[in-house]
Every structure is written in structure tokens, then in C-alpha cells.
Amino acid sequence: MHLLVGLGNPGDQYRANRHNIGFMAIDAIARQHTFSPFRQKFSGLLAEGEVEGRRVLLLKPQTFMNRSGDSVASAVKFYKLELSAVTVIYDELDLAPGKVRVKTGGGNGGHNGLRSIDPQIGVGYRRVRLGIGHPGHKELVNRHVLGDFAKADADWLDPLLEALADNIGLLLEGNESGFMNKLALAGGEESPAKPARPAQSHVRAARPRPAQVEPPQSGPMAAMLKKLLGDKSG
């Protein structure tokens, strides 16, 4: 069994916030695969289903972001899950919009959801970080994360969420690099460019012409040349 947790804040006023991209990812997975309707459990919304033959639980904590750990810890304890079976999906300020990174363990990076989860279950769970970009100044962070995605963001957000849902099976089987590659392709990311080979000219370089040596005009050698050439003026 695997527990997929998406982080966000409950309520219609937060539904389209950048901070709620974790909820959006969980909803996309539920739509794409066979899951039960969400129901209230563990101070959150829980759905049960399967992804490519694996039993999966989807959880959206309804405790507000800074108390996400209450909901996650309750589910982990009830199902007696190892941390290797837990994946948390959340927004990441330090990644450009649409970029995705996966890692296991590590610090909370200042994210209030992780700050709540780590002390209650430990840090050894998998994290899927979905980039939302940084506003550029610290004082603008709260407004940025609690602001709605712009209409233009749909150009990268919709393909990203669709690709995440389509390829979540790769993540569940432990193929993290394959999962990230699929999402990178959906987001239009390119592989590092290979250094260009210098252009080869098809025009042959002209061969250097031998230097011309002027014949001597006087002296014994000049006389000999004149005799050999039959100089008529001699």
C-alpha cells in the first residue's frame, strides 16, 4: 500500500492558490485512475483505489497547511505504513514554474506543511516538489503562494498535472528518474545541449604555389644560361 499526500489549504477561497498545487495533483490522480469518492477521514479527505495494480491511498489534509502533520500522522499510524510508502506532493518556491524534483528525506526548506509533518512521522518519506517560482522578494512570498495561478499558467500547469497523473505508476515502482523525465518532457524541458561540432567546409583550401626564383642576370651562371637557351643577343 502507498499513501500519496497532497498539501494545500481547505476551502473554496484557496482552491486555485499556488500553495494548493498539491491538492490539484491529488485530484488529477483521482480523475485519471480508479478511485473511490473522497470521504472525511484522518482530519482530511481520503480516497482509496489502485494505480497499475498497486493499492493506493490519496489524502488531502483539511487541517490547514501548518497542521498537515496531524492528518498525515493519523493515516500513517492507522495503516502502519513505513515511511518508504509515503509520498508528499507540495509547492516549491525555489523551483521555476513547472519544474519538478523528487527526493527522499532532507530539510523542510521553510515549507509550513513539511514543518508540521516531519516532527510527527520523521523525514524519511519521498517528496515531490512542484515548482511555482519565487516572487523575487521575501516580503512578497505570502502574497505569491496564497495568490491564484494566473490564466497564462494553465499553459504549463495543466500539462504538468496530466503528466503527473499519467506517470504516477513510475514513481510508485521507484523509478524516480523516469517519472521526472516524463514530466520534464510534458513541460517542454530539453536535455542539456550537446556542444556543436565545428562546421566542415566542403571547399578545398588552395595549395600554396611555389615561390618563383628570378634567373641571375649577370655572372658565370647567367652566361651559361644564355648559352643553353641560345641567347641571340650574345
N, C-alpha and C positions, 0 to 999 in steps of 0.2 A: 504494500500500500504506500502511496505517496501523497503528501499534503502540499498543495500549491496555495500559497497565501498571496493575495494582492493587497497592498496598503493604500489607504485613502481615508477620506472623511465621509461620514454618512450624511444624507440629506440632499434634496434636490439643488440647493444653492451651491453645493460643492461638486456636483456631478461632472461638470466639464472642466474642472480645475486641472492644472498641470500636476498638482500634488496627488491627483486621483488616477494617474495613468496605470497604477497597479490594479485598481478596481476594473478599469477598462480592459486590461489584459485578461483578467479572470473571466469577465463577461464574454470576451471573444472566444476563449477556450470552451466555455459552456455552450456557445452557439455552434461551434464547429464540430463538437463531439457529442457523444450520447451521455447526457447528464440529467439528473432529476431537477425539478424546480428548486430554487434556493428556499431554505427554511431557516427560521431562527434557531440557532444553537451556538453554544460557547460564546455568548455575547457577540455573535456575528451572524452572517448569512452563510449557510453551508449547503453545498450541493455534492452529490455523490454520483460517480459514473466510471467510465472506462476510456482509456486512450490506448489504442493498439493493444488491447488485451490486458492492460495493466489497470488495477483498481486505483482510482484517484479521487481525492477529496479536494474540493475548491472552497476556500474560506476568504470572506471579506469581513474583517473585524468592524464592528459597529460601535466601537468604544472611543472614537476619535483617535487621531494619529498618535498622540503622545501616550496612549494607553493600549496600543495594539498588542503589547505583550500579554495582557490579561486574557485576551481571546485566543491567541496562538498557544500559550502555555496550557490552557484548558484542553484544547484539542490534542496537543501532543501527549499530555498526561493520560487522557481518556483512551486513546488508541495505542498507547505505549510505543510511540514511534521513536526510532533512532533519528538523530539529527541529520544523518545522511539521506533520510527520506523526506526532509523538509526543504522546500524552496520558497523564498520570499521574493516577490517582484515589486519593485518600487522605482520612484523617480530619482534621477541623479543630476544634480546641478552641474557637476564638474565634467559632464559629457555633452557634446554638441547634440542638438535635437536630432533624434532618430538613431544615434549611436547606441550600441548595446554591448555590455560587458558582463561576463559571468565569472564568479569566483566563489570559493568556499572559505568561510571564516574571514578574519580581518576585523578592522575597526568599524565604527558606525558612521564615520565621515560626517558627523554632525546631524545625521538624519534622526528626527524625533521618533519615528517608528522603530528603527533599529535600537535606539537608546532604551526603549521600553522592552523590546524583545530579548536582547542579549542577557540582561541580568536574570531573566526568568527561565530561559531554556539553555543558555550557553551561546557560543559564537560559531559552532561547527556546522552550521546549516549553509546551504547554497543560496547565493544572492544573484538575482538577475537585475542589473541596473539599466534602466531605460533613460537615455539622455533627454533632458528638457532644456539644456542650455542655462547659462548664467546671465543675469541681467547686467553684470559689469560692476556693480557697486553693492557692498554688503547691505546698505540701508534699503536697497530695492528688492532684496531676496524674498521677504514675506509677501509683498505685493505680487511678485512674479509667480511664486509657487501656488499662491491662492487665487491667482488670476486664471481666467478661462483660456484654453487654447484659441488662437486666432483662426479665422476661417482658412487662411492660407496654410496653416499647419496640417490640414487634412491631407495635403499632397504627400506628406511623409508619414503622418500618424496612421492613417487608415491602412496603407500597405504594410506598415510595420506590425500592427496588431493582427492583421490577417496572416502574415507570415509566421508570427509567433505562435498563433493558434494552430496553423497547419503543421508546424515543425516541432511542437512541444514534445512529441514522442522521442525525438533525438535527445532532448535534454533528459528525459526520464530514463533513457537507456545509458546515460553517462557520456554521450557524445557531445560534449560542450562546444568543441571547436566547430563541428559540423553544424550545430544549432546556430552559432554566431555567424558562420559563413552564409547560411541561408538568409538570415535577417539582414546581413550586410548587402547581399545581392538585391533584396527587396527594397532596401533604402537607397540603392544606386551607388553604393560604395565600390570603388575599384581596387584591384590588387595593386600593391606598390609597383610603380612603373619601372620597367627594366631600362637600364641605360641604353640610349640609342646608339646603334653601330654607325661609325662614320660612313658617309656616302662614298661609294666607289665610282670613280669616273670611268666611263667606257671609252674615253678618248686617250689614245696613247700619247705619252709625252714625247716631244720631239727629241731625237738623239742629237747630242752636241756634235757640231760639224768640226772636223779637224782644222786646226789653225793653218792658215796659208803662210808659207815662207817665201819671202821675196828672193829671187835669184841674185847672186852677187853681181854688181855692176862693173867691178874692176879687179885686177889681180890675176894670178895664175889660173884660179878656178873659173873666172869669167872668160879668159882666153880659151880654156878647154871647152867650155860650154859653147862658145861661139863656133869652134872648130867642129864639134859634134853636130851642131844644128845647121852647119853650113851658112854661117852668117855672111851675107853678100856685101855687107858694108866694110868688111875687113880687108 
